[in-house]
Amino acid sequence: MGSPIPQSPTNVDLSRMAVGRAVSAAHTRRWCDDLNFLRARVVACVGGSVPSGVGDESGAVYIRIPYHHTPGVIALRVEVTLRAGANNQTGYITVSSSEGTTWILHNGLDGSRPLIAPSGFRAFHTFSGVLDISGHSDVLEVITLKIDPISSAKIECSRFIVEEIALADTAVIDYPTSEPGINAAWPIAPAGQLIEGDAAEADGYAKVLSELENARYRTRRHCQWAHIEYDPASPYLSTSGIKCTTVAASWGSFTNIDGSLQLQARELYSGTADKYTVWIRYLCSVGGKLRIGVTPVGGSTTNTDVTLSASSVWATATVSSIDIPATGTNAEVEISLQGQVNTAGSLYIANFALIGKQD
């Protein structure tokens, strides 16, 4: 049987935790419980999209959300909500992962059968599924929602959500190198021994320090906005209802793009900036640049220019690492975007994401 994970952290007086003083089993048990909470309960809300609608039966459309999973997490919850319309809008809804798609529960989100949007008496239909990611590698992957309408009216998608599922217990005693947390029963008398142990074992202070580091930097933050990737020929690409998705950049100069992000940086190590990977989904047949402005509240802006190669289909651009400083007021930071095209044309952004990458 697995060890249960606390549903909340303990209420502990940190002043009692002092270097050079004797360590007790009670202190150690609190550390174990709190680290188990941080490693197994505090998981990532990966991202979501609230699109204004999708296309008709002329072709499928996509929403893509990048994701780097937390070690120990074994499942993702995905949710798709369809909105009521004038007709019984029908289509195939398929959610997949670039690291492989194995369902624990799909509820039709595997594309095996058409799903019908509500009409009349119900405003929304919500379909939820659970993806098995236990075998996924420790790499950035992409969760893709494909909406393929088959009815004459366009399907109205109201929401797409991806989030990690917290663990209720941990089997760290049986699997000390793969399960998150620590054996919380280790320090309890009469069998308990306050030992150094090893990070590869379930017990010991070496394991406490190892899990402290895992809790500090391997539970990655995901900050992003995501929208629909319309086909370049689709009439919906340039409609006013999707301004956040399709922003034209002026030729020869940088133009502001609606869609800034506000976040609070974490100074995980003294004097060190918070680090993130940048993931961009764009469409620009003439090529251009995306300028990312990082402005600590009360400080000056640092710009990073990302070259976007010319592409007549939706493409991906990345920045391996960007610094988010914790020097602003309350460590608050604003991330702004500007676009530039190489020749007369348009730049469209469907996703801009920051994913924690603290080494």
N, C-alpha and C positions, 0 to 999 in steps of 0.2 A: 504494500500500500504506500502511496506517496504521502509526503509530509504536507499538511495544509498550509496555504499561504495566507498570512494576515490580510484582512480587507482594508486596513488602515495602518499607518505607522504608529509606533508607541510614543507615549508622552514621556520623554526622558529629559532630565536636567543635564545639559552638556557640561556644566561646570564641574560635574563629578568625574568627567573623563579627562584625566590629567596625566601627562607624560611623567614617568618616574614614580607613580604611585601603584600600589598593589592592584592587580586585576582580579575581579570576582567573577564567579559563574553567572551572577545576575546581570552584570554589565555585558558579558559575552552573549548571553541569550538574547538580550535586547538588540545587539548588533546583528545577530543572525536573523531575527525576525524582521528588522528594518531592511536589511539587505535583500532578504527574500521578497519583501514587499516591492522594493525598488526594481528588482530584476524580473519579477514575474507578473506583477500587477500594473506597474507603470509602463505601459506599452504605447506604441505610436498610433495616433490618428493620422493616417497616411495622407489623405487628401479627399477632395470631393469636387463636384462640378454641378452647377445649377444652370444648365443651358436654357436658351429661350425656345428651343424646338429643334427638330431635325427634318431632314428631307423626306420626299415622297418615295414612291416605288421605283424611281429612276435609278437609284443606286444606294449602297450602304454608306454610312458615315461612322466616324470613329472618335472616341475620346480616349486619350492615353494619359496615364498617371505613373510617373517613375516611383520606384520604391526600393529601399535597402532595408532588409528585415533585421529585427532585433534578435541576436543569438538566443536560442531557447524557445522563441515563439514558433508554434507549429501550425497555426491556422490564421487565415484572414477572413473577415466578414465583408462581403460585398453586397451593396443594396442598390437597386435600380427602381425608381418611381416613375410611372407613366401617368400623364395628366389627362383628364377628361377632354374630349373634343366633340365635334359635331357628328362624327361618324364612329363606327366601331373600328378604330385604327388597329391594324394587326401587323406584326412583324416578328422576325427572329432576333432575339437578344442574346449575344454571345459575349461572355467575359473570359479572358484568357491571360496567361502569364508567359513572358518570354523565357522563363526558366522551366516551363512545363506546367500543364494544367491538370491537376488531380482534384476531383470534387469529393468532399465529405457529404455535402448536401447542395444540390444545384437549383432545385425549384424552377427548372426551365431556363436558367441562365447559361446553360451549356449550348444553347442554340438547337436543341433537339426537337423543339416544337414551337409553333408561333404563339406569342403572348398577345393578349388583347388589352388595349387601353380602355379605361372606364368610359361610360357615356351616361348622361342623365343623372341617376340618383347618387352616383359616387363620384367624388372629385378626383381621387387618386387610386391607383393600384400599385402596391409596393411588393417587389419580389426580392427576397434575401437568400443568399447562398453562403456556403462556407468552403473556402479553398484550402487544401492541404499543402502547406509549404515546408513540411518537415524535412524534405529532401533537397531543398533549394540551397545553392551555394551562397557564400557570403559576398555577393556582388550586387551591383545595381541592376534591377530588373524593371520591366515595364508591364503594368496591368492595363489591358486594353478592353474597352467596351465597344463592341460592334453592334450597330443598330441597322437592321436590314428590313425596311418596310415592304410589305406586300400588298397593302391596301391603297386605294386611290388617294386618300388623305394622308398628309404627313403625320408621323407619330410625334406626339409631344412628350419629350423626356423632361421631367421636372428635376430629377436629382440622380447623381451617381456618387456613391460613397465607398471608400476603401479604408478599413481600419484593422489593426491587429487585435486578436482575441487574447485577453489575459488568461493566465493559468490559474486553476483553482488549487493545484498542488504540484509538488515537484518530487521526482524520483531521483534526487541527487545522490542518495546512498548507493543506488544500483548503477547510475550513470553519471559519475562525478565530473567527467570532462565534457558532457553534452547537455545535461540538464542545468538550468539556472539555479542559483541559490546555494545555501549551505545547510547541512544537517543541523536543524535547530535543537535537536535533542542531545547533541554532542556534549555541551558543558554541564548537563544536569547530573547531579549526584544520584546514586552512588557510583554509577559506571563512568560518569564524565571525567575527563582529564583535560586540563588546560595545557594543550601541547602546541608546538609550532606547526607540525604537520607539513603538508605539501599542497600547492595550488591545484594539483591534479587529483587530490583526494576530496572527500566530502567534509572532513573535519580539519580543525586547526586554524591558527591565526594567519598562516600563509594563505589559506583559502579566503579568510576574511578580507585581507588586503587585495587579493586577486579579484574578488567579487565587487569590492569598492571601486576598483578601476573599471571593471565592466559596466557597473551602474553609471559611472561618470561619463564615459565616452562612447559606449557601444549601443546605448539606447538612443538612436539617432532622431533628431528633430526633422520634420518634414514641413516646409513652408512653401505653398504653391497655389497658383490658380490654374484651372484647366477648362478648356472649352472645346467645342466641336471642330473637327477637321473637315470642313466642307470641301467638296470637289471644286477645283478652280473654275469649272464651267457652271457650277450651280448658281441659280439666281439668289440663293440665300446667302452667298458669301459676302455680298456687298449691301445687304439690307441693314437698316438702322437698328434693328433689334439685337445685333450682335457686335456692338461697338468694341467691347472688350476683347473680342476674338479677332476682329479684322481692323487693324489700324494702318492707314496708309502713311508712309514716311515721305517727307519732301525730298526731292532730288537735290543732292549737294549739301544738305545741312541736316543736323540732328533735330528730330521732331519729338515732342513729348508723347509718350504712350500711356494711356489710361491703364492702370493695373499695378500700382505701387504696392509694396508689402511693408508692414511695420512689424518689427519683432524686438525682443529683448535678448541681447547677447549674453552668453554665459562665459564667465571667466573661469574656466575649469582649472587652469593652471595659472599661477600668478604672473601677470604681465604678458599673457599670451592671448591673442585674438581668437575668437570663435571661428572655426573653419567650416566651410560648406563646399559641396560640389554643386555646380550649376547645370541644369538640364533645360534645354530650350527646344520647342517644337515650332517650326516656322515654315512659311511658304513665300518665296521671293524669286520670281523668274529672272530678275536682272541682277541678283546678288546685292549684298549690302553689309551693314554692321548693326549690332545691337549694343548700345552703351548702357552699362549697369552702374548706377551711381549709388554709393554707400555713404550715408550721411549720419554720423552719430548726432543725437540731439544736443545742440549747443556747440557742435564742431563743424569741421569743413568736409567737403565731399571728395571722395576718392573714386575715380572712374576706371572701369575696366571695359575695353572695347572687344567685342566678340565678332570675328569675321563670319559672315553667313554666305556660304557658296551659293551661286545661282542654282535654283532648282524649281522646276515646273510642277513638282509634286511636293507633298509635305515631307520635310526632312528634319533631322536632329542635329543640334550643335551642343557641345558641352564645354565646360571649364572645369578642369580637374580639381582646382582649389581656389577659393576666394576668401579673404579675411573679412570678418564682421567684428569690428572692435567693440570692446566693452567700456570705452572711455566716455561715452555720452551720459547725459543726465539719466539716472536710473538704468544705465546700460541700454537705453532705447535707441533704436536705429531705424531709419527709413531707407528702403531700397526703391529707387526710381528707375524707370526705363526710358530710353530714347532710341529712335530708329533712324537709319540712314540708308538710302538706296544708291547703287552705283550709277545708274542712268534713270531716266524717267520711268517710273513704275511704282509698284506697291509692295509693302512688306506686311505680312499677316502673321500674327503670333497666336498659337492655339494653347500653348502651355509654357509657363515660366516657373521653374521649381528650384528651391534651395534645399539640399539634403545634407545633414550633418556629416562632417568628415574630420573628426578630431583624432589625430594620431597619438 
